[in-house]
Amino acid sequence: MPKKTWHILRENGDMGRVVTLSRELPAHFDVAAETELPAGNPVRFAHQIRQDMWRMLQSMRGYSPVVRLTERGQGWHVLAGGRVQGNVPPGTAERISDLLENQSKRGRWVAQAKRAVDKK
């Protein structure tokens, strides 16, 4: 069975660089939460967040993760969530928000994103 690929869209928006990671195009948010992250490799951030969201929400029928990072000053504004075919269970946005604010996960994301920048 062929492995599905992830689409990584890189754009320059009014506010700066925008990086979107999604399985399907066009990327679509039926559910989402937001946070801010420091400077680092946006693709690494997106993949790390996507993996943790998938682990948490994979049992939700028709779920496909989407992560969008928009450059803001010295860091990134993150919109994370995704597409859901069907009804979004109550409390899903809050669960995503809790994940995005989890200090242990954020520490791992930042370490991975900084490591990718330091290697260049």
N, CA, C and O atoms as CSV, one atom per row, in Angstrom:
chain,resi,resn,atom,element,x,y,z
A,1,MET,N,N,0.846,-1.176,0.000
A,1,MET,CA,C,0.000,0.000,0.000
A,1,MET,C,C,0.890,1.237,0.000
A,1,MET,O,O,1.800,1.333,0.823
A,2,PRO,N,N,0.647,2.193,-0.909
A,2,PRO,CA,C,1.500,3.382,-0.958
A,2,PRO,C,C,1.304,4.256,0.275
A,2,PRO,O,O,0.197,4.397,0.796
A,3,LYS,N,N,2.391,4.827,0.715
A,3,LYS,CA,C,2.358,5.713,1.875
A,3,LYS,C,C,1.810,7.072,1.448
A,3,LYS,O,O,2.245,7.646,0.450
A,4,LYS,N,N,0.855,7.572,2.217
A,4,LYS,CA,C,0.300,8.898,1.922
A,4,LYS,C,C,1.321,9.959,2.319
A,4,LYS,O,O,2.038,9.814,3.309
A,5,THR,N,N,1.370,11.002,1.549
A,5,THR,CA,C,2.309,12.080,1.849
A,5,THR,C,C,1.594,13.249,2.523
A,5,THR,O,O,0.371,13.378,2.467
A,6,TRP,N,N,2.389,14.080,3.151
A,6,TRP,CA,C,1.882,15.290,3.778
A,6,TRP,C,C,2.152,16.456,2.842
A,6,TRP,O,O,3.227,16.559,2.251
A,7,HIS,N,N,1.172,17.324,2.715
A,7,HIS,CA,C,1.332,18.535,1.912
A,7,HIS,C,C,1.881,19.626,2.820
A,7,HIS,O,O,1.353,19.875,3.904
A,8,ILE,N,N,2.945,20.271,2.363
A,8,ILE,CA,C,3.531,21.390,3.102
A,8,ILE,C,C,3.451,22.605,2.190
A,8,ILE,O,O,4.183,22.709,1.205
A,9,LEU,N,N,2.553,23.519,2.530
A,9,LEU,CA,C,2.374,24.738,1.745
A,9,LEU,C,C,3.142,25.866,2.405
A,9,LEU,O,O,2.963,26.147,3.591
A,10,ARG,N,N,3.994,26.505,1.628
A,10,ARG,CA,C,4.763,27.656,2.120
A,10,ARG,C,C,4.294,28.882,1.357
A,10,ARG,O,O,4.318,28.910,0.127
A,11,GLU,N,N,3.866,29.895,2.101
A,11,GLU,CA,C,3.360,31.114,1.496
A,11,GLU,C,C,3.962,32.325,2.207
A,11,GLU,O,O,4.480,32.219,3.319
A,12,ASN,N,N,3.884,33.465,1.547
A,12,ASN,CA,C,4.230,34.734,2.183
A,12,ASN,C,C,2.941,35.520,2.320
A,12,ASN,O,O,2.378,35.984,1.328
A,13,GLY,N,N,2.478,35.668,3.545
A,13,GLY,CA,C,1.251,36.402,3.804
A,13,GLY,C,C,1.532,37.840,4.178
A,13,GLY,O,O,2.682,38.277,4.203
A,14,ASP,N,N,0.471,38.572,4.469
A,14,ASP,CA,C,0.595,39.975,4.864
A,14,ASP,C,C,1.416,40.131,6.145
A,14,ASP,O,O,2.107,41.133,6.329
A,15,MET,N,N,1.337,39.136,7.024
A,15,MET,CA,C,2.008,39.215,8.315
A,15,MET,C,C,3.387,38.556,8.296
A,15,MET,O,O,4.133,38.686,9.266
A,16,GLY,N,N,3.744,37.852,7.220
A,16,GLY,CA,C,5.014,37.142,7.161
A,16,GLY,C,C,4.830,35.765,6.561
A,16,GLY,O,O,3.839,35.492,5.884
A,17,ARG,N,N,5.793,34.908,6.817
A,17,ARG,CA,C,5.735,33.549,6.270
A,17,ARG,C,C,4.604,32.756,6.909
A,17,ARG,O,O,4.284,32.918,8.086
A,18,VAL,N,N,4.006,31.887,6.082
A,18,VAL,CA,C,2.956,30.986,6.550
A,18,VAL,C,C,3.304,29.587,6.057
A,18,VAL,O,O,3.594,29.390,4.877
A,19,VAL,N,N,3.273,28.617,6.970
A,19,VAL,CA,C,3.537,27.224,6.629
A,19,VAL,C,C,2.336,26.409,7.088
A,19,VAL,O,O,1.937,26.478,8.251
A,20,THR,N,N,1.757,25.630,6.163
A,20,THR,CA,C,0.600,24.794,6.484
A,20,THR,C,C,0.924,23.345,6.175
A,20,THR,O,O,1.402,23.028,5.086
A,21,LEU,N,N,0.665,22.466,7.130
A,21,LEU,CA,C,0.873,21.032,6.970
A,21,LEU,C,C,-0.494,20.350,7.014
A,21,LEU,O,O,-1.246,20.506,7.976
A,22,SER,N,N,-0.804,19.587,5.956
A,22,SER,CA,C,-2.080,18.869,5.930
A,22,SER,C,C,-1.954,17.605,5.090
A,22,SER,O,O,-1.050,17.478,4.263
A,23,ARG,N,N,-2.861,16.687,5.314
A,23,ARG,CA,C,-2.893,15.457,4.527
A,23,ARG,C,C,-3.663,15.699,3.232
A,23,ARG,O,O,-3.316,15.154,2.184
A,24,GLU,N,N,-4.698,16.510,3.310
A,24,GLU,CA,C,-5.586,16.752,2.170
A,24,GLU,C,C,-5.521,18.216,1.751
A,24,GLU,O,O,-5.284,19.103,2.570
A,25,LEU,N,N,-5.732,18.444,0.484
A,25,LEU,CA,C,-5.846,19.807,-0.037
A,25,LEU,C,C,-7.247,20.008,-0.587
A,25,LEU,O,O,-7.801,19.104,-1.211
A,26,PRO,N,N,-7.823,21.172,-0.367
A,26,PRO,CA,C,-7.266,22.276,0.418
A,26,PRO,C,C,-7.337,21.975,1.916
A,26,PRO,O,O,-8.207,21.241,2.383
A,27,ALA,N,N,-6.403,22.560,2.644
A,27,ALA,CA,C,-6.402,22.422,4.102
A,27,ALA,C,C,-7.661,23.090,4.641
A,27,ALA,O,O,-8.036,24.172,4.190
A,28,HIS,N,N,-8.310,22.445,5.604
A,28,HIS,CA,C,-9.589,22.951,6.106
A,28,HIS,C,C,-9.670,22.699,7.612
A,28,HIS,O,O,-9.304,21.625,8.089
A,29,PHE,N,N,-10.150,23.690,8.351
A,29,PHE,CA,C,-10.290,23.578,9.801
A,29,PHE,C,C,-11.772,23.507,10.173
A,29,PHE,O,O,-12.491,24.501,10.065
A,30,ASP,N,N,-12.225,22.329,10.613
A,30,ASP,CA,C,-13.562,22.196,11.198
A,30,ASP,C,C,-13.492,22.413,12.702
A,30,ASP,O,O,-14.483,22.764,13.342
A,31,VAL,N,N,-12.300,22.197,13.255
A,31,VAL,CA,C,-12.057,22.407,14.675
A,31,VAL,C,C,-10.627,22.924,14.801
A,31,VAL,O,O,-9.742,22.493,14.062
A,32,ALA,N,N,-10.400,23.843,15.730
A,32,ALA,CA,C,-9.047,24.406,15.860
A,32,ALA,C,C,-8.866,25.073,17.211
A,32,ALA,O,O,-9.827,25.409,17.903
A,33,ALA,N,N,-7.601,25.253,17.561
A,33,ALA,CA,C,-7.181,26.020,18.734
A,33,ALA,C,C,-5.896,26.741,18.346
A,33,ALA,O,O,-5.260,26.394,17.351
A,34,GLU,N,N,-5.517,27.749,19.134
A,34,GLU,CA,C,-4.369,28.584,18.791
A,34,GLU,C,C,-3.412,28.716,19.967
A,34,GLU,O,O,-3.790,28.580,21.131
A,35,THR,N,N,-2.151,28.987,19.613
A,35,THR,CA,C,-1.130,29.284,20.613
A,35,THR,C,C,-0.002,30.051,19.939
A,35,THR,O,O,-0.020,30.261,18.726
A,36,GLU,N,N,0.969,30.463,20.725
A,36,GLU,CA,C,2.170,31.127,20.227
A,36,GLU,C,C,3.378,30.275,20.607
A,36,GLU,O,O,3.439,29.727,21.708
A,37,LEU,N,N,4.335,30.169,19.690
A,37,LEU,CA,C,5.578,29.453,19.946
A,37,LEU,C,C,6.761,30.331,19.575
A,37,LEU,O,O,6.625,31.229,18.744
A,38,PRO,N,N,7.912,30.090,20.174
A,38,PRO,CA,C,9.104,30.890,19.855
A,38,PRO,C,C,9.662,30.515,18.479
A,38,PRO,O,O,9.141,29.625,17.807
A,39,ALA,N,N,10.710,31.196,18.080
A,39,ALA,CA,C,11.356,30.921,16.797
A,39,ALA,C,C,11.839,29.477,16.746
A,39,ALA,O,O,12.209,28.888,17.761
A,40,GLY,N,N,11.824,28.928,15.546
A,40,GLY,CA,C,12.272,27.560,15.313
A,40,GLY,C,C,11.833,27.146,13.920
A,40,GLY,O,O,11.162,27.912,13.229
A,41,ASN,N,N,12.199,25.961,13.506
A,41,ASN,CA,C,11.851,25.454,12.194
A,41,ASN,C,C,10.344,25.165,12.138
A,41,ASN,O,O,9.859,24.296,12.863
A,42,PRO,N,N,9.600,25.884,11.286
A,42,PRO,CA,C,8.148,25.734,11.285
A,42,PRO,C,C,7.665,24.355,10.834
A,42,PRO,O,O,6.632,23.880,11.306
A,43,VAL,N,N,8.389,23.720,9.938
A,43,VAL,CA,C,7.979,22.390,9.478
A,43,VAL,C,C,8.148,21.376,10.605
A,43,VAL,O,O,7.300,20.503,10.790
A,44,ARG,N,N,9.238,21.490,11.357
A,44,ARG,CA,C,9.433,20.615,12.516
A,44,ARG,C,C,8.325,20.827,13.548
A,44,ARG,O,O,7.751,19.866,14.061
A,45,PHE,N,N,8.029,22.101,13.849
A,45,PHE,CA,C,6.927,22.391,14.768
A,45,PHE,C,C,5.651,21.719,14.278
A,45,PHE,O,O,4.973,21.027,15.039
A,46,ALA,N,N,5.327,21.926,13.006
A,46,ALA,CA,C,4.077,21.409,12.451
A,46,ALA,C,C,3.996,19.890,12.570
A,46,ALA,O,O,2.959,19.354,12.962
A,47,HIS,N,N,5.073,19.197,12.238
A,47,HIS,CA,C,5.054,17.735,12.319
A,47,HIS,C,C,4.927,17.243,13.764
A,47,HIS,O,O,4.205,16.283,14.030
A,48,GLN,N,N,5.620,17.891,14.687
A,48,GLN,CA,C,5.541,17.494,16.088
A,48,GLN,C,C,4.121,17.677,16.637
A,48,GLN,O,O,3.585,16.795,17.308
A,49,ILE,N,N,3.524,18.836,16.339
A,49,ILE,CA,C,2.158,19.123,16.801
A,49,ILE,C,C,1.188,18.155,16.157
A,49,ILE,O,O,0.303,17.626,16.828
A,50,ARG,N,N,1.343,17.916,14.865
A,50,ARG,CA,C,0.463,17.000,14.134
A,50,ARG,C,C,0.510,15.601,14.749
A,50,ARG,O,O,-0.530,14.967,14.930
A,51,GLN,N,N,1.701,15.123,15.068
A,51,GLN,CA,C,1.832,13.784,15.659
A,51,GLN,C,C,1.093,13.684,16.993
A,51,GLN,O,O,0.388,12.709,17.251
A,52,ASP,N,N,1.261,14.692,17.826
A,52,ASP,CA,C,0.609,14.652,19.136
A,52,ASP,C,C,-0.910,14.797,19.015
A,52,ASP,O,O,-1.654,14.157,19.758
A,53,MET,N,N,-1.369,15.631,18.088
A,53,MET,CA,C,-2.818,15.741,17.863
A,53,MET,C,C,-3.376,14.411,17.368
A,53,MET,O,O,-4.431,13.970,17.824
A,54,TRP,N,N,-2.671,13.771,16.437
A,54,TRP,CA,C,-3.138,12.495,15.894
A,54,TRP,C,C,-3.231,11.437,16.996
A,54,TRP,O,O,-4.205,10.687,17.062
A,55,ARG,N,N,-2.222,11.383,17.851
A,55,ARG,CA,C,-2.247,10.413,18.956
A,55,ARG,C,C,-3.469,10.626,19.851
A,55,ARG,O,O,-4.069,9.671,20.344
A,56,MET,N,N,-3.823,11.888,20.048
A,56,MET,CA,C,-4.936,12.215,20.926
A,56,MET,C,C,-6.296,12.009,20.247
A,56,MET,O,O,-7.252,11.591,20.901
A,57,LEU,N,N,-6.391,12.295,18.951
A,57,LEU,CA,C,-7.699,12.345,18.286
A,57,LEU,C,C,-7.920,11.267,17.221
A,57,LEU,O,O,-8.920,11.312,16.504
A,58,GLN,N,N,-7.014,10.311,17.105
A,58,GLN,CA,C,-7.119,9.346,16.018
A,58,GLN,C,C,-8.387,8.506,16.059
A,58,GLN,O,O,-8.804,7.982,15.026
A,59,SER,N,N,-9.007,8.364,17.216
A,59,SER,CA,C,-10.242,7.580,17.288
A,59,SER,C,C,-11.463,8.360,16.797
A,59,SER,O,O,-12.537,7.783,16.631
A,60,MET,N,N,-11.306,9.668,16.563
A,60,MET,CA,C,-12.415,10.477,16.067
A,60,MET,C,C,-12.626,10.159,14.580
A,60,MET,O,O,-11.722,10.347,13.766
A,61,ARG,N,N,-13.777,9.698,14.249
A,61,ARG,CA,C,-14.080,9.269,12.890
A,61,ARG,C,C,-13.922,10.429,11.895
A,61,ARG,O,O,-14.471,11.513,12.087
A,62,GLY,N,N,-13.161,10.169,10.832
A,62,GLY,CA,C,-13.001,11.145,9.761
A,62,GLY,C,C,-12.068,12.294,10.075
A,62,GLY,O,O,-12.114,13.322,9.399
A,63,TYR,N,N,-11.210,12.149,11.094
A,63,TYR,CA,C,-10.313,13.232,11.482
A,63,TYR,C,C,-9.046,13.232,10.632
A,63,TYR,O,O,-8.442,12.186,10.391
A,64,SER,N,N,-8.654,14.427,10.182
A,64,SER,CA,C,-7.419,14.626,9.427
A,64,SER,C,C,-6.750,15.900,9.955
A,64,SER,O,O,-7.301,16.989,9.792
A,65,PRO,N,N,-5.568,15.786,10.588
A,65,PRO,CA,C,-4.935,16.944,11.217
A,65,PRO,C,C,-4.446,17.998,10.220
A,65,PRO,O,O,-4.029,17.685,9.105
A,66,VAL,N,N,-4.512,19.247,10.659
A,66,VAL,CA,C,-3.971,20.385,9.911
A,66,VAL,C,C,-3.290,21.300,10.925
A,66,VAL,O,O,-3.834,21.572,11.996
A,67,VAL,N,N,-2.085,21.774,10.573
A,67,VAL,CA,C,-1.355,22.718,11.424
A,67,VAL,C,C,-0.878,23.858,10.545
A,67,VAL,O,O,-0.245,23.631,9.514
A,68,ARG,N,N,-1.182,25.089,10.952
A,68,ARG,CA,C,-0.739,26.284,10.216
A,68,ARG,C,C,0.058,27.176,11.159
A,68,ARG,O,O,-0.406,27.525,12.244
A,69,LEU,N,N,1.276,27.543,10.725
A,69,LEU,CA,C,2.126,28.446,11.493
A,69,LEU,C,C,2.308,29.735,10.711
A,69,LEU,O,O,2.665,29.712,9.533
A,70,THR,N,N,2.063,30.853,11.368
A,70,THR,CA,C,2.219,32.171,10.765
A,70,THR,C,C,3.287,32.918,11.543
A,70,THR,O,O,3.215,33.031,12.767
A,71,GLU,N,N,4.269,33.424,10.830
A,71,GLU,CA,C,5.382,34.135,11.468
A,71,GLU,C,C,4.867,35.388,12.160
A,71,GLU,O,O,4.130,36.181,11.574
A,72,ARG,N,N,5.272,35.554,13.430
A,72,ARG,CA,C,4.893,36.734,14.209
A,72,ARG,C,C,6.115,37.213,14.962
A,72,ARG,O,O,6.505,36.601,15.956
A,73,GLY,N,N,6.721,38.289,14.512
A,73,GLY,CA,C,7.898,38.821,15.200
A,73,GLY,C,C,8.998,37.788,15.272
A,73,GLY,O,O,9.500,37.333,14.244
A,74,GLN,N,N,9.376,37.415,16.485
A,74,GLN,CA,C,10.445,36.443,16.710
A,74,GLN,C,C,9.913,35.037,16.960
A,74,GLN,O,O,10.624,34.198,17.513
A,75,GLY,N,N,8.684,34.771,16.564
A,75,GLY,CA,C,8.110,33.452,16.822
A,75,GLY,C,C,7.028,33.092,15.824
A,75,GLY,O,O,6.997,33.601,14.704
A,76,TRP,N,N,6.142,32.207,16.249
A,76,TRP,CA,C,5.101,31.662,15.380
A,76,TRP,C,C,3.751,31.663,16.075
A,76,TRP,O,O,3.638,31.309,17.248
A,77,HIS,N,N,2.727,32.068,15.329
A,77,HIS,CA,C,1.340,31.895,15.755
A,77,HIS,C,C,0.890,30.556,15.180
A,77,HIS,O,O,1.032,30.326,13.979
A,78,VAL,N,N,0.353,29.676,16.011
A,78,VAL,CA,C,-0.027,28.331,15.588
A,78,VAL,C,C,-1.544,28.192,15.613
A,78,VAL,O,O,-2.198,28.512,16.606
A,79,LEU,N,N,-2.090,27.707,14.500
A,79,LEU,CA,C,-3.489,27.304,14.411
A,79,LEU,C,C,-3.455,25.808,14.141
A,79,LEU,O,O,-2.963,25.372,13.100
A,80,ALA,N,N,-3.978,25.022,15.075
A,80,ALA,CA,C,-3.903,23.569,14.966
A,80,ALA,C,C,-5.285,22.963,15.171
A,80,ALA,O,O,-6.060,23.418,16.013
A,81,GLY,N,N,-5.571,21.955,14.407
A,81,GLY,CA,C,-6.864,21.275,14.502
A,81,GLY,C,C,-7.005,20.349,13.321
A,81,GLY,O,O,-6.213,19.426,13.130
A,82,GLY,N,N,-8.035,20.613,12.527
A,82,GLY,CA,C,-8.153,19.814,11.322
A,82,GLY,C,C,-9.553,19.664,10.791
A,82,GLY,O,O,-10.506,20.306,11.232
A,83,ARG,N,N,-9.624,18.782,9.821
A,83,ARG,CA,C,-10.860,18.464,9.121
A,83,ARG,C,C,-11.506,17.273,9.817
A,83,ARG,O,O,-10.827,16.334,10.230
A,84,VAL,N,N,-12.827,17.328,9.941
A,84,VAL,CA,C,-13.581,16.217,10.529
A,84,VAL,C,C,-14.759,15.924,9.609
A,84,VAL,O,O,-15.590,16.796,9.355
A,85,GLN,N,N,-14.823,14.715,9.121
A,85,GLN,CA,C,-15.969,14.312,8.308
A,85,GLN,C,C,-17.031,13.792,9.261
A,85,GLN,O,O,-16.936,12.676,9.770
A,86,GLY,N,N,-18.029,14.606,9.492
A,86,GLY,CA,C,-19.066,14.266,10.461
A,86,GLY,C,C,-19.103,15.306,11.564
A,86,GLY,O,O,-18.615,16.425,11.408
A,87,ASN,N,N,-19.688,14.914,12.673
A,87,ASN,CA,C,-19.841,15.838,13.797
A,87,ASN,C,C,-18.557,15.916,14.617
A,87,ASN,O,O,-17.872,14.916,14.831
A,88,VAL,N,N,-18.252,17.120,15.064
A,88,VAL,CA,C,-17.107,17.323,15.963
A,88,VAL,C,C,-17.611,17.109,17.390
A,88,VAL,O,O,-18.505,17.824,17.842
A,89,PRO,N,N,-17.050,16.139,18.098
A,89,PRO,CA,C,-17.496,15.902,19.474
A,89,PRO,C,C,-17.302,17.137,20.350
A,89,PRO,O,O,-16.323,17.866,20.187
A,90,PRO,N,N,-18.225,17.374,21.273
A,90,PRO,CA,C,-18.085,18.515,22.178
A,90,PRO,C,C,-16.765,18.435,22.956
A,90,PRO,O,O,-16.343,17.358,23.378
A,91,GLY,N,N,-16.134,19.575,23.133
A,91,GLY,CA,C,-14.897,19.645,23.902
A,91,GLY,C,C,-13.634,19.369,23.103
A,91,GLY,O,O,-12.538,19.388,23.663
A,92,THR,N,N,-13.765,19.110,21.794
A,92,THR,CA,C,-12.583,18.795,20.988
A,92,THR,C,C,-11.634,19.982,20.895
A,92,THR,O,O,-10.422,19.811,21.027
A,93,ALA,N,N,-12.160,21.180,20.673
A,93,ALA,CA,C,-11.297,22.370,20.584
A,93,ALA,C,C,-10.561,22.591,21.905
A,93,ALA,O,O,-9.395,22.988,21.904
A,94,GLU,N,N,-11.228,22.339,23.022
A,94,GLU,CA,C,-10.600,22.506,24.328
A,94,GLU,C,C,-9.492,21.476,24.530
A,94,GLU,O,O,-8.460,21.786,25.125
A,95,ARG,N,N,-9.697,20.263,24.044
A,95,ARG,CA,C,-8.657,19.233,24.148
A,95,ARG,C,C,-7.421,19.634,23.341
A,95,ARG,O,O,-6.290,19.445,23.789
A,96,ILE,N,N,-7.649,20.186,22.153
A,96,ILE,CA,C,-6.530,20.645,21.318
A,96,ILE,C,C,-5.820,21.799,22.012
A,96,ILE,O,O,-4.591,21.851,22.036
A,97,SER,N,N,-6.587,22.720,22.576
A,97,SER,CA,C,-5.998,23.850,23.301
A,97,SER,C,C,-5.150,23.364,24.472
A,97,SER,O,O,-4.047,23.866,24.690
A,98,ASP,N,N,-5.653,22.400,25.221
A,98,ASP,CA,C,-4.889,21.844,26.342
A,98,ASP,C,C,-3.588,21.215,25.848
A,98,ASP,O,O,-2.544,21.369,26.481
A,99,LEU,N,N,-3.648,20.509,24.723
A,99,LEU,CA,C,-2.445,19.914,24.143
A,99,LEU,C,C,-1.430,20.997,23.781
A,99,LEU,O,O,-0.241,20.867,24.072
A,100,LEU,N,N,-1.910,22.068,23.144
A,100,LEU,CA,C,-1.014,23.149,22.713
A,100,LEU,C,C,-0.361,23.871,23.887
A,100,LEU,O,O,0.711,24.456,23.733
A,101,GLU,N,N,-0.991,23.836,25.048
A,101,GLU,CA,C,-0.442,24.516,26.228
A,101,GLU,C,C,0.291,23.564,27.172
A,101,GLU,O,O,0.786,23.997,28.213
A,102,ASN,N,N,0.369,22.278,26.830
A,102,ASN,CA,C,1.065,21.299,27.653
A,102,ASN,C,C,2.564,21.617,27.656
A,102,ASN,O,O,3.218,21.531,26.616
A,103,GLN,N,N,3.103,21.980,28.806
A,103,GLN,CA,C,4.486,22.459,28.893
A,103,GLN,C,C,5.509,21.392,28.512
A,103,GLN,O,O,6.537,21.710,27.914
A,104,SER,N,N,5.247,20.158,28.843
A,104,SER,CA,C,6.187,19.100,28.499
A,104,SER,C,C,6.251,18.893,26.980
A,104,SER,O,O,7.335,18.741,26.415
A,105,LYS,N,N,5.087,18.889,26.327
A,105,LYS,CA,C,5.061,18.734,24.870
A,105,LYS,C,C,5.667,19.961,24.178
A,105,LYS,O,O,6.422,19.825,23.215
A,106,ARG,N,N,5.339,21.137,24.666
A,106,ARG,CA,C,5.901,22.362,24.087
A,106,ARG,C,C,7.426,22.347,24.167
A,106,ARG,O,O,8.110,22.742,23.223
A,107,GLY,N,N,7.950,21.889,25.298
A,107,GLY,CA,C,9.394,21.798,25.459
A,107,GLY,C,C,10.019,20.878,24.420
A,107,GLY,O,O,11.073,21.184,23.863
A,108,ARG,N,N,9.363,19.747,24.160
A,108,ARG,CA,C,9.866,18.812,23.151
A,108,ARG,C,C,9.779,19.421,21.762
A,108,ARG,O,O,10.714,19.298,20.970
A,109,TRP,N,N,8.647,20.089,21.455
A,109,TRP,CA,C,8.489,20.721,20.132
A,109,TRP,C,C,9.572,21.768,19.907
A,109,TRP,O,O,10.192,21.812,18.844
A,110,VAL,N,N,9.797,22.609,20.913
A,110,VAL,CA,C,10.793,23.681,20.791
A,110,VAL,C,C,12.182,23.084,20.613
A,110,VAL,O,O,12.955,23.556,19.780
A,111,ALA,N,N,12.506,22.053,21.386
A,111,ALA,CA,C,13.825,21.426,21.259
A,111,ALA,C,C,14.025,20.866,19.855
A,111,ALA,O,O,15.095,21.045,19.273
A,112,GLN,N,N,13.027,20.197,19.302
A,112,GLN,CA,C,13.135,19.639,17.958
A,112,GLN,C,C,13.244,20.741,16.907
A,112,GLN,O,O,14.047,20.637,15.979
A,113,ALA,N,N,12.451,21.779,17.045
A,113,ALA,CA,C,12.454,22.870,16.067
A,113,ALA,C,C,13.756,23.667,16.123
A,113,ALA,O,O,14.266,24.097,15.088
A,114,LYS,N,N,14.287,23.861,17.312
A,114,LYS,CA,C,15.567,24.582,17.454
A,114,LYS,C,C,16.717,23.731,16.910
A,114,LYS,O,O,17.631,24.255,16.274
A,115,ARG,N,N,16.669,22.422,17.159
A,115,ARG,CA,C,17.715,21.528,16.681
A,115,ARG,C,C,17.803,21.570,15.157
A,115,ARG,O,O,18.901,21.569,14.601
A,116,ALA,N,N,16.672,21.607,14.484
A,116,ALA,CA,C,16.641,21.657,13.033
A,116,ALA,C,C,17.248,22.962,12.519
A,116,ALA,O,O,17.920,22.972,11.487
A,117,VAL,N,N,17.012,24.066,13.239
A,117,VAL,CA,C,17.571,25.362,12.838
A,117,VAL,C,C,19.081,25.373,13.086
A,117,VAL,O,O,19.835,25.892,12.263
A,118,ASP,N,N,19.526,24.810,14.201
A,118,ASP,CA,C,20.938,24.800,14.559
A,118,ASP,C,C,21.779,23.960,13.586
A,118,ASP,O,O,22.965,24.231,13.399
A,119,LYS,N,N,21.174,22.954,12.975
A,119,LYS,CA,C,21.903,22.084,12.033
A,119,LYS,C,C,22.237,22.782,10.721
A,119,LYS,O,O,23.150,22.364,10.008
A,120,LYS,N,N,21.502,23.842,10.399
A,120,LYS,CA,C,21.696,24.510,9.108
A,120,LYS,C,C,22.966,25.312,9.064
A,120,LYS,O,O,23.270,25.932,8.045
